[in-house]
Structures are given as C-alpha cells and as structure tokens.
Amino acid sequence: MTTLKVGVFGATGRVGQLILNTLRQDKEAGVSVVYVRNSLDFSVDPSILVTNDMRTFLKSCDVVIDFSLPDATEKLLETAMKDLPKPLVIGTTGLSQHQLNLMQQASQTMPILYATNMSLGVALLNQLVALASKSLDGFDIEIVEMHHKFKKDAPSGTALTLAEHAAKARGLNLDDVRVSGRDGAVGERTPNEISVMALRGGDVVGRHTVGFYNEGEYLELTHTATNRATFAKGSIRAAKWLVLASNGLHTINECLGLDL
C-alpha cells in the first residue's frame, strides 16, 4: 500500500504538533513535508522535508493539512491557485470574508475541506442544533463557548458555525440576528436574536453550549473537548477522504457521512 504523503502547514502550533505525533503511528499516511515561516523549535524525522518555500512545500505532498493563521492560509490558497492545485484540509479559524471567498474560488480547481472543528461530536452537534432550532420555534437561543487564554479569535469558529446552523434552520441570516456582547441598558432581548458569547481562561481545550430557553423549560446541548488530539485525528481522517473527492468546497459532515 502506498503511504499518503501529508504536508503539515502550521506545524509549530498545538494541533500541528499533534498531527505530526499522530501520523507517526499511522500505517496509511505519513508526513512528507512541513512548512515553517522561520524554523522549527523541535526535531522531526530526518526523512521529513522542512521548508519555508511554499511551492516546494506543495510539490512535496499529496494533501495538505492546515492549522495555521488566517494570513498564512490566504498565502497557501493563493499559491495553490496559481499552478499547484492540491487537496487542502483547512482547520484555521478566524478567516475574513475575503479569505472565505478566496477559498471558494480555489475550490473550483481543487478539493478543499474546511471545518472550524474536526471532531465527530461537534459535527453531530451541528445537526442537533439545527433540528432543535427548527423544532423549538420561539425558544431563545444563547450560545456560550469557553477556550484557553491563548486563543486569538472570538467567538470561536465552532460557535459561529453552530450559530449559522441555528439561524439557517429558522430561515434567518446570522449577520442580521447575531449578538456577541451586552453591556448597559441594551433593552429587552429581541425575538430572533441569537447570542454568541466567548469566555477565555486557563487551559480549557474547548467547550460549547447551545441553549434553547422558553418560559417554563429550557434545553442545553454541550460538547466538551478534553484533548486536542481529537482535532488532529479528525483532520487526518479528512485528509484520507479528501484525496479521493472531486473539486469543490467540502464539509466535515460529508467526510463523516452525516447528512444535514
């Protein structure tokens, strides 16, 4: 069996390092190259190419797993679009609308799987949130996410994706109804409002709670990540699936066989 050659983009990050460690034990895929802006502060197997040249990086792998920063993801997309299309698994969060549009454009010439969270539990939670949002019409929706103090974007991409599923299920545009802060005399809660609040502290890997509140009862759906390895494993599973997929922008639900 030919080993799938994986390029890790963002190898110095927490998830990037976990991807490297997880692939050491994988019999179907292995790391062939890592991209670094400056240098690695840890050692890797001598067989792995370490480069800061984007073209060399893309030429040296079958599929890319990207957990980096928005500007780095943008550069990756631009380079791949020019003349080096490659299956891209993108887990970078905090992307701007321009960067999301660029991803959509790039997906016309290569398969791209974009997910703000790579875990099976969150993929299922998105489904449950959509079902509850549609079924519990009239219930107030409040989303609270908690992450470690080092996380740079807020609210989390996962929380925003959950909010998008809730809004879509009610035929709403999230940008029109999202509230991500309350302070002072803000008045009563509006009927269609979907709140997405962010908490930061300590070393919390990730916790997301979507609550549906009505007079006399409420329902809360919570997912808690206890180890970042779940994101690494999910991204590797996505990479193995994506190399066989057609061009286009794919979701983690497609990879996992979960139909919304």
C-alpha positions in Angstrom: 0.0 0.0 0.0 1.3 3.4 -1.0 1.6 5.8 2.0 -0.3 9.0 1.7 2.2 11.9 1.8 0.8 14.6 4.1 2.1 18.2 4.2 1.6 19.9 7.5 1.0 23.6 7.3 1.2 25.3 10.8 3.4 22.5 12.3 4.6 24.7 15.2 1.1 25.2 16.6 -0.5 23.0 19.2 -2.7 21.0 16.8 0.1 20.9 14.2 2.4 19.2 16.6 -0.3 16.7 17.5 -0.8 15.9 13.8 2.9 15.1 13.5 2.8 12.9 16.5 -0.4 11.1 15.4 0.9 10.4 11.9 4.0 8.7 13.3 1.7 5.8 14.3 -0.4 5.8 11.1 0.1 3.0 8.7 -1.8 4.6 5.8 -0.4 8.2 5.9 2.8 9.9 6.9 4.3 13.4 7.0 6.4 14.1 3.9 6.9 17.9 4.4 6.3 20.7 6.9 6.1 24.4 6.1 7.6 26.8 8.6 8.0 30.6 8.3 11.2 30.7 10.3 12.4 27.5 11.9 11.2 24.5 14.0 11.9 24.6 17.7 11.7 20.8 17.9 13.1 17.9 15.9 11.4 15.8 13.3 12.3 12.6 11.5 15.2 13.2 9.0 13.0 11.9 6.2 10.7 14.9 6.6 11.4 17.9 4.5 11.3 21.2 6.3 10.9 24.3 4.1 9.8 27.9 4.0 9.2 27.8 0.3 5.5 27.4 -0.5 6.0 25.9 -4.0 8.4 23.3 -2.7 6.0 22.5 0.1 3.1 21.9 -2.2 5.1 19.9 -4.7 6.3 17.6 -1.9 2.9 16.2 -0.7 -0.3 14.6 -1.8 -2.6 16.5 0.6 -2.2 19.5 2.9 -3.5 19.8 6.5 -3.6 23.4 7.5 -3.9 24.6 11.1 -2.2 28.0 10.9 -3.2 31.7 11.0 -5.6 33.5 8.6 -2.9 35.3 6.6 -0.9 32.1 6.2 -3.9 30.3 4.9 -4.5 33.1 2.5 -1.0 32.7 1.1 -1.4 28.9 0.9 -4.6 29.4 -1.1 -3.1 32.0 -3.5 -0.1 29.8 -4.2 -2.1 26.7 -4.8 -4.5 28.6 -7.1 -1.7 29.8 -9.4 -0.4 26.5 -10.7 -0.2 24.0 -7.9 -3.7 22.8 -7.0 -3.6 20.3 -4.1 -6.3 18.8 -1.8 -6.4 21.1 1.2 -7.8 20.3 4.7 -8.2 23.7 6.4 -8.9 24.0 10.1 -7.7 27.5 10.5 -10.3 29.7 12.3 -10.8 33.5 12.3 -10.9 33.7 8.5 -12.1 37.0 7.0 -14.9 37.2 4.3 -12.2 37.8 1.7 -10.3 34.7 2.8 -13.5 32.6 2.7 -14.3 33.9 -0.8 -10.8 33.0 -1.8 -11.3 29.5 -0.5 -14.5 29.2 -2.5 -12.7 30.4 -5.6 -9.8 28.0 -5.1 -12.1 25.0 -4.6 -13.1 25.3 -8.3 -9.7 23.8 -9.2 -9.0 21.6 -6.2 -10.9 19.7 -3.4 -11.0 21.7 -0.2 -12.4 20.6 3.1 -13.0 23.5 5.5 -14.1 22.9 9.1 -14.0 25.1 12.1 -13.9 21.9 14.2 -12.7 18.5 13.1 -14.4 16.4 15.8 -17.2 13.9 15.3 -19.0 15.2 18.3 -19.2 18.7 17.0 -20.3 17.6 13.6 -23.2 15.8 15.2 -23.9 18.8 17.5 -24.3 21.0 14.4 -27.1 18.6 13.3 -28.8 18.5 16.7 -28.7 22.3 16.9 -30.3 22.7 13.5 -33.0 20.2 14.5 -33.7 21.8 17.9 -33.7 25.3 16.4 -36.3 24.3 13.8 -38.4 22.2 16.3 -38.3 24.7 19.2 -39.5 27.7 17.3 -40.0 30.6 19.6 -37.3 29.5 22.1 -34.5 31.9 22.7 -31.1 30.7 21.5 -27.9 31.5 23.5 -24.5 30.1 22.7 -21.6 30.2 25.1 -18.1 29.0 24.2 -15.0 28.6 26.5 -11.4 28.3 25.4 -7.9 28.6 26.8 -6.4 32.1 27.3 -4.1 31.8 24.3 -6.9 31.6 21.7 -6.7 34.7 19.4 -10.1 34.8 17.7 -13.5 35.3 19.4 -16.2 34.0 19.2 -14.7 30.7 18.1 -15.2 29.4 14.6 -17.1 26.4 16.1 -19.5 28.7 17.9 -20.2 30.7 14.8 -20.8 27.6 12.8 -23.3 26.3 15.4 -25.0 29.7 15.3 -25.1 29.5 11.5 -26.9 26.1 11.7 -29.4 27.5 14.2 -30.1 30.6 12.1 -30.4 28.7 8.8 -32.9 26.2 10.4 -35.2 29.2 11.1 -34.7 30.9 7.8 -32.6 33.7 9.3 -29.4 35.4 8.2 -27.0 35.1 11.1 -25.4 38.5 10.4 -28.8 40.1 10.9 -29.5 38.5 14.3 -26.2 37.7 16.0 -25.3 39.4 19.2 -21.9 38.9 20.7 -21.9 41.3 23.6 -24.3 43.0 26.1 -23.4 45.9 28.3 -25.6 48.6 29.9 -29.2 49.4 29.1 -29.5 47.4 26.0 -33.2 46.8 26.3 -35.1 43.5 26.1 -34.0 40.6 24.1 -35.4 40.6 20.6 -37.3 37.6 19.3 -34.9 36.4 16.6 -31.7 37.3 18.5 -29.0 34.6 18.5 -26.4 35.3 21.1 -22.8 34.0 20.8 -20.6 34.8 23.8 -16.9 33.9 24.4 -15.1 33.1 27.6 -11.3 32.8 27.9 -9.1 31.4 30.6 -6.7 28.7 31.7 -6.0 25.7 29.5 -9.6 24.8 28.5 -9.4 22.9 25.2 -12.9 23.8 24.2 -16.5 23.8 25.5 -19.6 24.8 23.5 -23.1 25.1 24.9 -26.1 25.9 22.8 -29.1 26.7 24.9 -32.8 26.9 23.9 -34.8 28.8 26.5 -38.5 29.2 26.9 -40.9 30.1 29.7 -41.1 27.0 32.0 -38.4 24.9 30.3 -35.1 25.0 28.5 -32.8 22.6 26.7 -29.0 22.8 26.6 -26.7 20.9 24.3 -23.0 20.8 25.3 -19.9 19.5 23.7 -16.6 19.4 25.6 -13.2 18.7 24.1 -10.8 17.3 26.7 -7.8 16.7 24.4 -6.7 18.4 21.2 -5.8 15.0 19.8 -9.4 14.7 18.6 -8.8 17.6 16.2 -5.6 16.0 14.9 -7.3 12.6 14.3 -10.3 14.2 12.7 -8.1 16.2 10.3 -6.1 13.1 9.3 -9.3 11.2 8.6 -10.5 14.2 6.5 -7.2 14.2 4.5 -7.6 10.5 3.6 -11.1 11.1 2.5 -10.4 14.3 0.6 -7.7 12.9 -1.8 -10.5 10.8 -3.4 -13.0 13.7 -3.5 -13.9 15.8 -6.5 -13.0 19.5 -6.8 -15.2 21.7 -4.6 -15.7 23.0 -1.1 -16.5 20.1 1.2 -17.6 19.8 4.8 -16.7 17.6 7.7 -20.2 16.2 7.6 -19.6 14.8 4.1 -16.4 13.2 5.2 -18.1 11.6 8.2 -21.2 10.6 6.2 -23.5 12.8 8.3 -26.3 14.3 6.1 -27.8 17.5 7.3 
